[in-house]
Amino acid sequence: MTDLSVPLEEIVGPTYVLRGEAAEDFTHDATFMQHGLLAVVRPGSTEEVAAVVKLCAQTGTPVVARGSGTSLVGGPVPLAGGVVLSLDRLTRLEIDLPNTVAVAGAGVITGQLDEAANAVGLMYPPDPASVGMSTIGGNVACNSGGMRCLKYGVTADYITGLIVVLASGQVLRLGGKLRKRSSGYRLAQLFIGSEGTLGIVTEVTVKLVPHPRHRATAMVGFATVEDAARAVSRVLAAGHFPAALEIMDRGALRLVSDLLPPRFDPDLEAVLIVEQDGNHEEHVQLDLMRIVELLEGADNRVAQSGAERDRLWEARRSFGKVLMAMPHNYFSEDVAVPVASIPEMIRRVRRLGAETELQICIVGHAGDGNLHPTIIFNDEQRPLVSRAAAQIFRDALELGGSISAEHGLGALKRDYAEAEHGVEAMALMHQLKELMDPRGILNPHKVFPEQPADDDFLNRMPGWFPDPGLRSRRTEAGV
Ligand SMILES: Cc1cc2nc3c(=O)[nH]c(=O)nc-3n(C[C@H](O)[C@H](O)[C@H](O)COP(=O)(O)OP(=O)(O)OC[C@H]3O[C@@H](n4cnc5c(N)ncnc54)[C@H](O)[C@@H]3O)c2cc1C
């Protein structure tokens, strides 16, 4: 591979090229995958991104776009080495109130975008649990979702414009501040969910919506997980689409038990956290009470103040952080099934846990059928994880679902892509990739299957769990 260090420094300045130890935080993401790289480059503008990509195109050097590295599928891990292009310096943010849109550099942290919108009475709804860490560019690349997506939709539903640097280094400006457009192909959508394999997003324009003035939240407990899952279908079928409808099973509750409301029945098998929002306080409260009634839980707590509401949410939002601080490893699955199939999916995951003796906790955005069965394991159990993950993929597909509702395929799920999409759709995706990135420099080894979709697929994955010390360094780094 060509030594690019000198030309890279000429493009972005020596301060913004990292190598060796200084680049180590960029060799991994929030999973346990890690791979060495040539250099990390931190461009300060779309033009600098274009110049770096052009240089990489001329030399055939792999380029991996990176936001905050919170991917749960190995997405930004540079499995072919090369250049990691960190977008963290692209942080310009404009809230355009008359047009109710925001224009954000790809490196803007999504939570900061939402806070800036809140300050003028607006909101950017897609809210991955990583909203305080992940970037809007990363969210676009993964079509991220979150807790409010049942009512408000996912990242793709909010994008009106993108600036993208193509694999040749050419800059493409797509869309803009219009909320409606029906002139030609919606090319911007092609890049949403493309995980850095078709282009590098440098700027994003998103629609904003009015920030609801009132929220009401409750935690409802159930004697069985199936009762909780069935209650979700009952609420939706009755015509209620709350702002959030989250599920946590007993395994997940135990991990955050310190954060549960005082005297909440500890023997419950599952809880649903439900939130209703709107502008009329009384209506919001009434709607929430109707939903709580429909849920028919064994125990419930309706938050009586903002502080109580924050506490209910803290239990759910802390799950990821608690996992990351544990001495065990974990693999967070991200399947979706039709809502009516949630009870069957949960039954299958629990059976799998019993068969393999792996601890599998379930949290999820139950309102849209998105479950995160999370496999917690120690080093000796490592070989079992591959089989369990494969079985969860197959079960979700058998029930008419998807292997990824919001995290993307990255490296860790790519081998099951064809099982979900079929040969013809994957062939078309391949053709698009070849057309847009003929030398295959953009994020190699991601999205497209490379080895058999069998029970051993993870055990053969390069860069999988290479370094036991990585865990503590990653936690210190905040991802
Ligand atoms: C505790 C925790 C909770 C999470 N909760 C959720 C959740 O609720 N919902 C959810 O959807 N996800 C969740 N995630 C996963 C993750 O946060 C998302 O996938 C997020 O969108 C990644 O953003 P990032 O900036 O960290 O991107 P990175 O991890 O750096 O990159 C992710 C992928 O996007 C590509 N990419 C990044 N930036 C660009 C760009 N500018 N142009 C082109 N490609 C790019 C990378 O190459 C990579 O393939 C969670 C992760 C953690 C650690």
The ligand as a MOL file (V3000), in Angstrom:
LIG
                    3D

  0  0  0     0  0            999 V3000
M  V30 BEGIN CTAB
M  V30 COUNTS 53 58 0 0 0
M  V30 BEGIN ATOM
M  V30 1 C -24.9050 2.4150 24.2980 0
M  V30 2 C -25.3340 2.3860 22.8390 0
M  V30 3 C -26.6770 2.5190 22.5320 0
M  V30 4 C -27.1080 2.5040 21.1910 0
M  V30 5 N -28.4290 2.6610 20.9280 0
M  V30 6 C -28.8600 2.7160 19.6570 0
M  V30 7 C -30.2500 2.9110 19.3660 0
M  V30 8 O -31.0920 3.0430 20.2430 0
M  V30 9 N -30.6150 2.9790 18.0570 0
M  V30 10 C -29.7140 2.8540 17.0410 0
M  V30 11 O -30.1040 2.9490 15.8880 0
M  V30 12 N -28.3990 2.6350 17.2960 0
M  V30 13 C -27.9480 2.5670 18.5600 0
M  V30 14 N -26.6140 2.3570 18.8230 0
M  V30 15 C -25.6790 2.1320 17.7000 0
M  V30 16 C -24.9520 3.3890 17.1800 0
M  V30 17 O -24.9450 4.4180 18.1590 0
M  V30 18 C -25.5850 3.9140 15.8840 0
M  V30 19 O -25.3850 2.9690 14.8520 0
M  V30 20 C -25.0460 5.2790 15.4400 0
M  V30 21 O -25.7680 5.7580 14.3260 0
M  V30 22 C -23.5690 5.2690 15.0560 0
M  V30 23 O -23.1510 6.6210 14.9510 0
M  V30 24 P -21.6120 7.0000 15.0770 0
M  V30 25 O -21.4790 8.4620 14.8570 0
M  V30 26 O -21.0430 6.4890 16.3320 0
M  V30 27 O -21.0280 6.2140 13.8170 0
M  V30 28 P -19.8330 5.1790 13.7560 0
M  V30 29 O -20.0250 4.1040 14.7570 0
M  V30 30 O -18.5600 5.9040 13.7690 0
M  V30 31 O -20.0740 4.5640 12.2900 0
M  V30 32 C -21.1780 3.7610 12.0130 0
M  V30 33 C -21.2040 3.4200 10.5130 0
M  V30 34 O -21.5040 4.5830 9.7700 0
M  V30 35 C -20.4500 4.9110 8.8590 0
M  V30 36 N -20.3250 6.3650 8.9110 0
M  V30 37 C -20.1550 7.1440 10.0220 0
M  V30 38 N -20.1700 8.4400 9.6800 0
M  V30 39 C -20.3450 8.4920 8.3280 0
M  V30 40 C -20.4430 9.5350 7.3880 0
M  V30 41 N -20.3590 10.8090 7.7570 0
M  V30 42 N -20.6170 9.2220 6.0810 0
M  V30 43 C -20.7180 7.9320 5.6830 0
M  V30 44 N -20.6260 6.8800 6.5370 0
M  V30 45 C -20.4510 7.1700 7.8390 0
M  V30 46 C -19.2320 4.1620 9.3720 0
M  V30 47 O -18.3420 3.8580 8.3330 0
M  V30 48 C -19.8820 2.9210 9.9690 0
M  V30 49 O -20.1450 1.9890 8.9520 0
M  V30 50 C -26.1590 2.3490 20.1450 0
M  V30 51 C -24.8000 2.2220 20.4670 0
M  V30 52 C -24.3850 2.2360 21.7920 0
M  V30 53 C -22.9140 2.1100 22.0960 0
M  V30 END ATOM
M  V30 BEGIN BOND
M  V30 1 1 1 2
M  V30 2 1 2 3
M  V30 3 2 2 52
M  V30 4 2 3 4
M  V30 5 1 4 5
M  V30 6 1 4 50
M  V30 7 2 5 6
M  V30 8 1 6 7
M  V30 9 1 6 13
M  V30 10 2 7 8
M  V30 11 1 7 9
M  V30 12 1 9 10
M  V30 13 2 10 11
M  V30 14 1 10 12
M  V30 15 2 12 13
M  V30 16 1 13 14
M  V30 17 1 14 15
M  V30 18 1 14 50
M  V30 19 1 15 16
M  V30 20 1 16 17
M  V30 21 1 16 18
M  V30 22 1 18 19
M  V30 23 1 18 20
M  V30 24 1 20 21
M  V30 25 1 20 22
M  V30 26 1 22 23
M  V30 27 1 23 24
M  V30 28 2 24 25
M  V30 29 1 24 26
M  V30 30 1 24 27
M  V30 31 1 27 28
M  V30 32 2 28 29
M  V30 33 1 28 30
M  V30 34 1 28 31
M  V30 35 1 31 32
M  V30 36 1 32 33
M  V30 37 1 33 34
M  V30 38 1 33 48
M  V30 39 1 34 35
M  V30 40 1 35 36
M  V30 41 1 35 46
M  V30 42 1 36 37
M  V30 43 1 36 45
M  V30 44 2 37 38
M  V30 45 1 38 39
M  V30 46 1 39 40
M  V30 47 2 39 45
M  V30 48 1 40 41
M  V30 49 2 40 42
M  V30 50 1 42 43
M  V30 51 2 43 44
M  V30 52 1 44 45
M  V30 53 1 46 47
M  V30 54 1 46 48
M  V30 55 1 48 49
M  V30 56 2 50 51
M  V30 57 1 51 52
M  V30 58 1 52 53
M  V30 END BOND
M  V30 END CTAB
M  END
